[in-house]
Amino acid sequence: MPRSLNITLLATAFTIVIGIMACEKHEKKAVSVTEIKPPKPKWVIPDTSEITNADEAKLIKYGRSLIVNTSWYFGPKGTIAHKSNGLNCQNCHLNAGTKLDGNNFSLTAVGYPRFKERSGSTETIVKKVEDCFERSLSGSRIDSGSREMKAFVAYLKWIGKNVKKGTKPAGSGIEELAFMDRPADTALGRAIYVSKCQVCHGKNGEGILNAQASAYIYPPLWGAHSYNIGASIYRLSKFAGFVKHNMPYNADKSAQLTTDQAWDVAAFVNSQSHPYKNIESDWPKLATKPYDYPFGPYADNMFSKDQRKYGPYGPIKKYYPGLAKK
């Protein structure tokens, strides 16, 4: 074989090998970039034994008691005042706001003060507590300077003290479930309610009271003593995300409902009667209204009120990010 040809073949082979090695290196680099994702921080729930100041410990523990036994203090038979419908804060914020995926308080301390589109203003943590009384507890706000308000705030700040601003621990808030390509079905939801929910929440959504009729063992889901139409849980996405991870309560399995079933039972419950609240001043900037907010006016005429309440939500959410920027 001529020497020149031999050299040419060796050069070609060397080029091929170098090319293969470069491709392999590139592929390995690409895999490492796509596979390595920063893990969500774990929420380290503080222990009351960590509190060294006796007065601070009393206030924080009192705040926890107010969360767990809200009705004892502020229900229709409240020992302090009648300020709520008889629900407890932990009916919506499970285990005193410490349960992962249970609408916990992990982000509350670092989340306030902040601007909220619903009010169109910067809100404090005190305003958050007031909103819960006026909306979720369908009552009236407590004195912002009272020991009880200070205890609420102390507990909320303490429970989230290990969360850094700008982070979002795994299991915080309420998960936004995957959208269906159909409206949520109240008839299907009724069947799910009867088979999965009625035993605790009653045939007519009335809940189950304790022996003293001073608080609910299982809360009402509609009717006069339920959350009102201004509560966040009245939005289907919030209700569906909550029940998907937490209901039936104390069930053996972590998820007994499919995603579609969660949407459907949410539609049934929120199609029932709930107390009225004046919400005319909510969402002053119309384009910022959530995709599942069932009350007009809206910044468009493309989607019906029924679609706003029951979906499908995909087209609405796709349309509104662009609209909100205009």
MINU-561339 format. One record per residue (C-alpha): residue number from 1; residue in one letter; x, y, z. Coordinates in steps of 0.02 Angstrom, whole numbers, plus 50000, padded with zeros to 5 digits. Layout:
N
+-----+---------+-------+-------+-------+
! num ! residuo !    c1 !    c2 !    c3 !
+-----+---------+-------+-------+-------+
! NUM !       A !     X !     Y !     Z !
...
+-----+---------+-------+-------+-------+
***
This chain:
326
+-----+---------+-------+-------+-------+
! num ! residuo !    c1 !    c2 !    c3 !
+-----+---------+-------+-------+-------+
!   1 !       M ! 50000 ! 50000 ! 50000 !
!   2 !       P ! 50071 ! 50170 ! 49954 !
!   3 !       R ! 50135 ! 50268 ! 50103 !
!   4 !       S ! 50030 ! 50422 ! 50060 !
!   5 !       L ! 49870 ! 50317 ! 50058 !
!   6 !       N ! 49914 ! 50239 ! 50225 !
!   7 !       I ! 49941 ! 50409 ! 50303 !
!   8 !       T ! 49775 ! 50470 ! 50232 !
!   9 !       L ! 49682 ! 50320 ! 50305 !
!  10 !       L ! 49763 ! 50344 ! 50475 !
!  11 !       A ! 49716 ! 50528 ! 50475 !
!  12 !       T ! 49537 ! 50487 ! 50427 !
!  13 !       A ! 49523 ! 50356 ! 50565 !
!  14 !       F ! 49596 ! 50476 ! 50692 !
!  15 !       T ! 49469 ! 50609 ! 50641 !
!  16 !       I ! 49325 ! 50485 ! 50661 !
!  17 !       V ! 49385 ! 50432 ! 50833 !
!  18 !       I ! 49404 ! 50612 ! 50890 !
!  19 !       G ! 49228 ! 50649 ! 50824 !
!  20 !       I ! 49153 ! 50502 ! 50917 !
!  21 !       M ! 49240 ! 50552 ! 51077 !
!  22 !       A ! 49178 ! 50731 ! 51059 !
!  23 !       C ! 49000 ! 50670 ! 51030 !
!  24 !       E ! 49008 ! 50556 ! 51181 !
!  25 !       K ! 49076 ! 50698 ! 51287 !
!  26 !       H ! 48937 ! 50813 ! 51224 !
!  27 !       E ! 48804 ! 50681 ! 51259 !
!  28 !       K ! 48868 ! 50651 ! 51435 !
!  29 !       K ! 48871 ! 50837 ! 51467 !
!  30 !       A ! 48693 ! 50856 ! 51401 !
!  31 !       V ! 48630 ! 50713 ! 51509 !
!  32 !       S ! 48712 ! 50785 ! 51664 !
!  33 !       V ! 48633 ! 50956 ! 51632 !
!  34 !       T ! 48458 ! 50889 ! 51606 !
!  35 !       E ! 48461 ! 50760 ! 51745 !
!  36 !       I ! 48532 ! 50868 ! 51884 !
!  37 !       K ! 48391 ! 50973 ! 51956 !
!  38 !       P ! 48405 ! 51066 ! 52119 !
!  39 !       P ! 48295 ! 50975 ! 52246 !
!  40 !       K ! 48158 ! 51073 ! 52330 !
!  41 !       P ! 48208 ! 51120 ! 52506 !
!  42 !       K ! 48136 ! 51016 ! 52647 !
!  43 !       W ! 48027 ! 51107 ! 52771 !
!  44 !       V ! 48100 ! 51084 ! 52944 !
!  45 !       I ! 47953 ! 51112 ! 53061 !
!  46 !       P ! 48015 ! 51192 ! 53222 !
!  47 !       D ! 47983 ! 51115 ! 53392 !
!  48 !       T ! 47911 ! 51216 ! 53535 !
!  49 !       S ! 48053 ! 51152 ! 53645 !
!  50 !       E ! 48167 ! 51266 ! 53543 !
!  51 !       I ! 48083 ! 51421 ! 53616 !
!  52 !       T ! 48188 ! 51488 ! 53758 !
!  53 !       N ! 48085 ! 51640 ! 53807 !
!  54 !       A ! 47938 ! 51591 ! 53919 !
!  55 !       D ! 47824 ! 51735 ! 53865 !
!  56 !       E ! 47860 ! 51700 ! 53681 !
!  57 !       A ! 47824 ! 51515 ! 53708 !
!  58 !       K ! 47656 ! 51553 ! 53787 !
!  59 !       L ! 47606 ! 51667 ! 53643 !
!  60 !       I ! 47657 ! 51542 ! 53509 !
!  61 !       K ! 47569 ! 51398 ! 53596 !
!  62 !       Y ! 47415 ! 51506 ! 53617 !
!  63 !       G ! 47421 ! 51544 ! 53431 !
!  64 !       R ! 47426 ! 51358 ! 53393 !
!  65 !       S ! 47276 ! 51331 ! 53505 !
!  66 !       L ! 47182 ! 51468 ! 53413 !
!  67 !       I ! 47218 ! 51380 ! 53248 !
!  68 !       V ! 47162 ! 51210 ! 53313 !
!  69 !       N ! 47013 ! 51265 ! 53417 !
!  70 !       T ! 46956 ! 51425 ! 53332 !
!  71 !       S ! 46774 ! 51388 ! 53365 !
!  72 !       W ! 46803 ! 51370 ! 53552 !
!  73 !       Y ! 46864 ! 51549 ! 53557 !
!  74 !       F ! 46770 ! 51633 ! 53414 !
!  75 !       G ! 46629 ! 51518 ! 53357 !
!  76 !       P ! 46442 ! 51545 ! 53385 !
!  77 !       K ! 46471 ! 51489 ! 53565 !
!  78 !       G ! 46644 ! 51567 ! 53575 !
!  79 !       T ! 46722 ! 51600 ! 53745 !
!  80 !       I ! 46795 ! 51766 ! 53684 !
!  81 !       A ! 46671 ! 51826 ! 53552 !
!  82 !       H ! 46561 ! 51765 ! 53410 !
!  83 !       K ! 46668 ! 51804 ! 53259 !
!  84 !       S ! 46653 ! 51650 ! 53148 !
!  85 !       N ! 46539 ! 51515 ! 53080 !
!  86 !       G ! 46603 ! 51377 ! 53194 !
!  87 !       L ! 46742 ! 51309 ! 53084 !
!  88 !       N ! 46921 ! 51292 ! 53146 !
!  89 !       C ! 47069 ! 51361 ! 53050 !
!  90 !       Q ! 47143 ! 51187 ! 53043 !
!  91 !       N ! 46992 ! 51123 ! 52946 !
!  92 !       C ! 47079 ! 51200 ! 52795 !
!  93 !       H ! 47258 ! 51205 ! 52864 !
!  94 !       L ! 47280 ! 51027 ! 52924 !
!  95 !       N ! 47375 ! 50979 ! 53081 !
!  96 !       A ! 47383 ! 51160 ! 53138 !
!  97 !       G ! 47454 ! 51208 ! 52969 !
!  98 !       T ! 47600 ! 51085 ! 52972 !
!  99 !       K ! 47542 ! 50945 ! 52855 !
! 100 !       L ! 47634 ! 50931 ! 52689 !
! 101 !       D ! 47514 ! 50959 ! 52544 !
! 102 !       G ! 47385 ! 51004 ! 52677 !
! 103 !       N ! 47378 ! 51191 ! 52641 !
! 104 !       N ! 47513 ! 51220 ! 52771 !
! 105 !       F ! 47590 ! 51381 ! 52837 !
! 106 !       S ! 47768 ! 51350 ! 52777 !
! 107 !       L ! 47771 ! 51504 ! 52664 !
! 108 !       T ! 47664 ! 51622 ! 52766 !
! 109 !       A ! 47803 ! 51705 ! 52867 !
! 110 !       V ! 47914 ! 51741 ! 52716 !
! 111 !       G ! 47765 ! 51782 ! 52605 !
! 112 !       Y ! 47709 ! 51941 ! 52693 !
! 113 !       P ! 47702 ! 52085 ! 52672 !
! 114 !       R ! 47666 ! 52066 ! 52486 !
! 115 !       F ! 47562 ! 52141 ! 52347 !
! 116 !       K ! 47405 ! 52041 ! 52312 !
! 117 !       E ! 47305 ! 52061 ! 52153 !
! 118 !       R ! 47143 ! 52012 ! 52240 !
! 119 !       S ! 47143 ! 52172 ! 52343 !
! 120 !       G ! 47256 ! 52273 ! 52229 !
! 121 !       S ! 47361 ! 52322 ! 52378 !
! 122 !       T ! 47508 ! 52270 ! 52486 !
! 123 !       E ! 47447 ! 52159 ! 52626 !
! 124 !       T ! 47519 ! 52112 ! 52794 !
! 125 !       I ! 47510 ! 51949 ! 52887 !
! 126 !       V ! 47377 ! 52029 ! 52998 !
! 127 !       K ! 47270 ! 52058 ! 52843 !
! 128 !       K ! 47290 ! 51874 ! 52799 !
! 129 !       V ! 47217 ! 51824 ! 52967 !
! 130 !       E ! 47076 ! 51951 ! 52947 !
! 131 !       D ! 47037 ! 51882 ! 52774 !
! 132 !       C ! 47024 ! 51705 ! 52844 !
! 133 !       F ! 46897 ! 51763 ! 52972 !
! 134 !       E ! 46795 ! 51858 ! 52844 !
! 135 !       R ! 46803 ! 51729 ! 52705 !
! 136 !       S ! 46846 ! 51551 ! 52755 !
! 137 !       L ! 46764 ! 51568 ! 52926 !
! 138 !       S ! 46626 ! 51676 ! 52851 !
! 139 !       G ! 46630 ! 51793 ! 53000 !
! 140 !       S ! 46705 ! 51960 ! 53048 !
! 141 !       R ! 46882 ! 52014 ! 53086 !
! 142 !       I ! 46952 ! 52012 ! 53262 !
! 143 !       D ! 47038 ! 52161 ! 53343 !
! 144 !       S ! 47205 ! 52184 ! 53255 !
! 145 !       G ! 47286 ! 52241 ! 53418 !
! 146 !       S ! 47219 ! 52101 ! 53526 !
! 147 !       R ! 47323 ! 51968 ! 53613 !
! 148 !       E ! 47237 ! 51840 ! 53501 !
! 149 !       M ! 47295 ! 51926 ! 53342 !
! 150 !       K ! 47471 ! 51938 ! 53413 !
! 151 !       A ! 47464 ! 51753 ! 53452 !
! 152 !       F ! 47405 ! 51709 ! 53276 !
! 153 !       V ! 47548 ! 51809 ! 53201 !
! 154 !       A ! 47677 ! 51740 ! 53323 !
! 155 !       Y ! 47629 ! 51562 ! 53279 !
! 156 !       L ! 47628 ! 51592 ! 53091 !
! 157 !       K ! 47799 ! 51674 ! 53098 !
! 158 !       W ! 47871 ! 51540 ! 53210 !
! 159 !       I ! 47805 ! 51393 ! 53109 !
! 160 !       G ! 47890 ! 51461 ! 52951 !
! 161 !       K ! 48050 ! 51524 ! 53030 !
! 162 !       N ! 48159 ! 51392 ! 52946 !
! 163 !       V ! 48102 ! 51438 ! 52770 !
! 164 !       K ! 48213 ! 51557 ! 52673 !
! 165 !       K ! 48135 ! 51695 ! 52567 !
! 166 !       G ! 48130 ! 51649 ! 52384 !
! 167 !       T ! 48120 ! 51462 ! 52416 !
! 168 !       K ! 47969 ! 51347 ! 52408 !
! 169 !       P ! 47980 ! 51188 ! 52511 !
! 170 !       A ! 47907 ! 51027 ! 52442 !
! 171 !       G ! 47726 ! 51005 ! 52495 !
! 172 !       S ! 47691 ! 51189 ! 52523 !
! 173 !       G ! 47528 ! 51270 ! 52472 !
! 174 !       I ! 47397 ! 51178 ! 52370 !
! 175 !       E ! 47451 ! 51086 ! 52214 !
! 176 !       E ! 47376 ! 51144 ! 52050 !
! 177 !       L ! 47311 ! 50984 ! 51972 !
! 178 !       A ! 47325 ! 50941 ! 51789 !
! 179 !       F ! 47179 ! 51013 ! 51691 !
! 180 !       M ! 47046 ! 50905 ! 51613 !
! 181 !       D ! 46996 ! 50931 ! 51432 !
! 182 !       R ! 46813 ! 50936 ! 51486 !
! 183 !       P ! 46713 ! 51034 ! 51614 !
! 184 !       A ! 46708 ! 50965 ! 51790 !
! 185 !       D ! 46548 ! 50862 ! 51808 !
! 186 !       T ! 46436 ! 50897 ! 51959 !
! 187 !       A ! 46335 ! 50737 ! 51932 !
! 188 !       L ! 46492 ! 50630 ! 51937 !
! 189 !       G ! 46548 ! 50734 ! 52086 !
! 190 !       R ! 46387 ! 50698 ! 52180 !
! 191 !       A ! 46415 ! 50511 ! 52161 !
! 192 !       I ! 46593 ! 50528 ! 52227 !
! 193 !       Y ! 46531 ! 50634 ! 52372 !
! 194 !       V ! 46402 ! 50502 ! 52421 !
! 195 !       S ! 46528 ! 50359 ! 52415 !
! 196 !       K ! 46681 ! 50447 ! 52489 !
! 197 !       C ! 46632 ! 50604 ! 52584 !
! 198 !       Q ! 46454 ! 50592 ! 52649 !
! 199 !       V ! 46497 ! 50481 ! 52797 !
! 200 !       C ! 46596 ! 50624 ! 52876 !
! 201 !       H ! 46521 ! 50781 ! 52803 !
! 202 !       G ! 46338 ! 50731 ! 52802 !
! 203 !       K ! 46204 ! 50700 ! 52671 !
! 204 !       N ! 46173 ! 50886 ! 52652 !
! 205 !       G ! 46352 ! 50943 ! 52680 !
! 206 !       E ! 46308 ! 50994 ! 52858 !
! 207 !       G ! 46460 ! 50917 ! 52944 !
! 208 !       I ! 46462 ! 50833 ! 53116 !
! 209 !       L ! 46462 ! 50934 ! 53277 !
! 210 !       N ! 46543 ! 50879 ! 53440 !
! 211 !       A ! 46436 ! 50827 ! 53588 !
! 212 !       Q ! 46433 ! 51005 ! 53657 !
! 213 !       A ! 46384 ! 51075 ! 53486 !
! 214 !       S ! 46526 ! 51200 ! 53508 !
! 215 !       A ! 46637 ! 51145 ! 53363 !
! 216 !       Y ! 46638 ! 51031 ! 53212 !
! 217 !       I ! 46723 ! 50863 ! 53216 !
! 218 !       Y ! 46701 ! 50862 ! 53027 !
! 219 !       P ! 46664 ! 51031 ! 52948 !
! 220 !       P ! 46513 ! 51076 ! 52841 !
! 221 !       L ! 46553 ! 51093 ! 52656 !
! 222 !       W ! 46405 ! 51199 ! 52607 !
! 223 !       G ! 46260 ! 51286 ! 52690 !
! 224 !       A ! 46252 ! 51425 ! 52819 !
! 225 !       H ! 46404 ! 51369 ! 52920 !
! 226 !       S ! 46522 ! 51339 ! 52775 !
! 227 !       Y ! 46652 ! 51451 ! 52693 !
! 228 !       N ! 46579 ! 51593 ! 52591 !
! 229 !       I ! 46596 ! 51633 ! 52407 !
! 230 !       G ! 46745 ! 51749 ! 52441 !
! 231 !       A ! 46854 ! 51610 ! 52511 !
! 232 !       S ! 46998 ! 51545 ! 52407 !
! 233 !       I ! 46934 ! 51367 ! 52428 !
! 234 !       Y ! 46778 ! 51419 ! 52332 !
! 235 !       R ! 46888 ! 51414 ! 52177 !
! 236 !       L ! 46884 ! 51240 ! 52102 !
! 237 !       S ! 47072 ! 51227 ! 52079 !
! 238 !       K ! 47101 ! 51256 ! 52265 !
! 239 !       F ! 46966 ! 51136 ! 52322 !
! 240 !       A ! 47018 ! 51000 ! 52198 !
! 241 !       G ! 47202 ! 51012 ! 52244 !
! 242 !       F ! 47160 ! 51003 ! 52428 !
! 243 !       V ! 47046 ! 50851 ! 52420 !
! 244 !       K ! 47161 ! 50757 ! 52302 !
! 245 !       H ! 47298 ! 50749 ! 52433 !
! 246 !       N ! 47198 ! 50749 ! 52594 !
! 247 !       M ! 47027 ! 50669 ! 52575 !
! 248 !       P ! 46952 ! 50557 ! 52634 !
! 249 !       Y ! 47031 ! 50616 ! 52796 !
! 250 !       N ! 47143 ! 50489 ! 52885 !
! 251 !       A ! 47122 ! 50366 ! 52742 !
! 252 !       D ! 47247 ! 50224 ! 52734 !
! 253 !       K ! 47309 ! 50273 ! 52562 !
! 254 !       S ! 47381 ! 50443 ! 52522 !
! 255 !       A ! 47274 ! 50468 ! 52367 !
! 256 !       Q ! 47104 ! 50385 ! 52352 !
! 257 !       L ! 47037 ! 50500 ! 52218 !
! 258 !       T ! 47097 ! 50517 ! 52041 !
! 259 !       T ! 47133 ! 50690 ! 51975 !
! 260 !       D ! 46970 ! 50690 ! 51875 !
! 261 !       Q ! 46872 ! 50634 ! 52029 !
! 262 !       A ! 46950 ! 50775 ! 52131 !
! 263 !       W ! 46893 ! 50903 ! 52001 !
! 264 !       D ! 46718 ! 50827 ! 51992 !
! 265 !       V ! 46686 ! 50819 ! 52179 !
! 266 !       A ! 46752 ! 50998 ! 52196 !
! 267 !       A ! 46627 ! 51051 ! 52063 !
! 268 !       F ! 46484 ! 50966 ! 52156 !
! 269 !       V ! 46526 ! 51042 ! 52326 !
! 270 !       N ! 46553 ! 51217 ! 52259 !
! 271 !       S ! 46393 ! 51208 ! 52155 !
! 272 !       Q ! 46296 ! 51199 ! 52319 !
! 273 !       S ! 46240 ! 51349 ! 52422 !
! 274 !       H ! 46374 ! 51449 ! 52513 !
! 275 !       P ! 46357 ! 51607 ! 52617 !
! 276 !       Y ! 46364 ! 51773 ! 52526 !
! 277 !       K ! 46506 ! 51897 ! 52538 !
! 278 !       N ! 46522 ! 52063 ! 52451 !
! 279 !       I ! 46667 ! 52035 ! 52331 !
! 280 !       E ! 46639 ! 52184 ! 52216 !
! 281 !       S ! 46807 ! 52261 ! 52262 !
! 282 !       D ! 46905 ! 52099 ! 52231 !
! 283 !       W ! 47025 ! 52090 ! 52082 !
! 284 !       P ! 47019 ! 52274 ! 52031 !
! 285 !       K ! 47129 ! 52234 ! 51882 !
! 286 !       L ! 47014 ! 52119 ! 51785 !
! 287 !       A ! 47150 ! 52034 ! 51683 !
! 288 !       T ! 47227 ! 51964 ! 51844 !
! 289 !       K ! 47072 ! 51867 ! 51895 !
! 290 !       P ! 47114 ! 51681 ! 51913 !
! 291 !       Y ! 47061 ! 51565 ! 51773 !
! 292 !       D ! 46934 ! 51480 ! 51887 !
! 293 !       Y ! 46860 ! 51636 ! 51966 !
! 294 !       P ! 46672 ! 51617 ! 51938 !
! 295 !       F ! 46618 ! 51799 ! 51958 !
! 296 !       G ! 46624 ! 51937 ! 51828 !
! 297 !       P ! 46654 ! 52061 ! 51758 !
! 298 !       Y ! 46799 ! 51995 ! 51656 !
! 299 !       A ! 46928 ! 52075 ! 51544 !
! 300 !       D ! 46866 ! 51971 ! 51396 !
! 301 !       N ! 46707 ! 51904 ! 51320 !
! 302 !       M ! 46783 ! 51742 ! 51257 !
! 303 !       F ! 46741 ! 51625 ! 51401 !
! 304 !       S ! 46573 ! 51593 ! 51481 !
! 305 !       K ! 46536 ! 51602 ! 51667 !
! 306 !       D ! 46509 ! 51413 ! 51667 !
! 307 !       Q ! 46680 ! 51383 ! 51591 !
! 308 !       R ! 46755 ! 51499 ! 51720 !
! 309 !       K ! 46678 ! 51396 ! 51859 !
! 310 !       Y ! 46691 ! 51218 ! 51791 !
! 311 !       G ! 46818 ! 51224 ! 51650 !
! 312 !       P ! 46896 ! 51167 ! 51542 !
! 313 !       Y ! 47028 ! 51289 ! 51605 !
! 314 !       G ! 47171 ! 51259 ! 51484 !
! 315 !       P ! 47111 ! 51386 ! 51353 !
! 316 !       I ! 47080 ! 51519 ! 51486 !
! 317 !       K ! 47250 ! 51502 ! 51567 !
! 318 !       K ! 47335 ! 51502 ! 51397 !
! 319 !       Y ! 47247 ! 51662 ! 51347 !
! 320 !       Y ! 47269 ! 51764 ! 51505 !
! 321 !       P ! 47458 ! 51773 ! 51532 !
! 322 !       G ! 47469 ! 51873 ! 51372 !
! 323 !       L ! 47317 ! 51979 ! 51413 !
! 324 !       A ! 47384 ! 52024 ! 51586 !
! 325 !       K ! 47543 ! 52095 ! 51506 !
! 326 !       K ! 47451 ! 52213 ! 51388 !
+-----+---------+-------+-------+-------+
***
